[in-house]
Amino acid sequence: MTPTRIDILMVTYGNRWPLLRGTLEALHGMPEVRQVTLIDNGSIYNIAEQLATIPTPAINLILMPENMGSAFAIGTGLQQLRADAQTECILLLDDDNVPAPDCLKQLLSAWSTLSARHTPDALMLQCMRPDRTYLRHAAKGVHPELFFPLPDHFLGFHVLRPDIRFRRRQIVKNIRNTDDRDHVSIPCAPYGGLFLHRAALDKIGVPDAQLHTYADDFEFTLRFTRGGGHLYLIPPAVVEDSEPTLVNTRKAGWFSSKFFAMPDRRLFLLMRNTAYYTERALVRHAAIYHLNRVLYTTYLFLSALLHGRMGSFKIFNFAIRQGRRGIMRHADIPK
């Protein structure tokens, strides 16, 4: 049976009321929304007071004592929704995600079609996020290996696959005028725009809280598809980002690295978590993977030496070691 009502799960933090307000205003009046479960993950203002100033859908507000990270906060919300007998399907949104007016209708229509092939516990959908390049390309039928995480790659580098970069450039040129498909199978996806049935949580569980934040969304959805689940991008179901996404920062120049332009804490968490889940989910040929790791780390060392970023390289190297060893507890970042 096709669900008719959708529970929205959102996490907010810091001082993001202007963004959160825009998302809630977009959701208000959408007949498909049953309620919004909103996780206050360490906001620095009184959310309840601000919610009282605008019309909203029904809100279930959950307060965290501090910012516990996206993985823990989303896991908490999913567990609560899983225990609610009235929950059918859940749409995860970032606090700056604004669904198009027909987004939820498009999701339910796609679910009706695809649920004829798959049981509810084995099906997830992902909204189109136009700011995400890899989703735009996937919508046009580009093979996932060109833009999604690949086996044995280290941070996107593979010494035996130099063709990947060339193929990306050529395909991007060729697909500019190609229509989007109705749905496309993908291996993993971000939290924002992820749509799933409550039954899927019985099969996959919740995000890995050890990851805190960064890479926890890809780990969660890749675990689902590796476990036999089916994840489809639905291009007609559009969610816009009202804040520019971090994944679209400008590429670094020749022999420099965009990683070293990141704040220290973000660099540490992103590299640690990526190393952790890559070595546990994406390594098929250990010798090739480690060759890629050594070569790319050497490149980053030379880049740091050339640009005076050895401090950033120390953080990078420490984070990779921690992730590879599975040491996910709090750690002091090297200076």
Secondary structure, DSSP 4 states (H G I P E B T S, - for coil): -----EEEEEEEEET-HHHHHHHHHHHTT-TTEEEEEEEEEEESS-HHHHHTTS--S-EEEEE-SS---HHHHHHHHHHHHHT-TT--EEEEEETTEEE-TTHHHHHHHHHHHHTTTS-GGGEEEEEE-TT-HHHHHHHTT--GGGTS--TT-BTTB-TT-THHHHHHHHHHHHTTTPPPPS-EE-S---STTEEEEHHHHHHH----GGG-SSSHHHHHHHHHHHTT-EEEEEEEEEEEESS--GGGPPPP-TT--GGGGS-HHHHHHHHHHHHHHHHHHT-S-HHHHHHHHHHHHHHHHHHHHHHT-HHHHHHHHHHHHHHHHT--S--PPP-
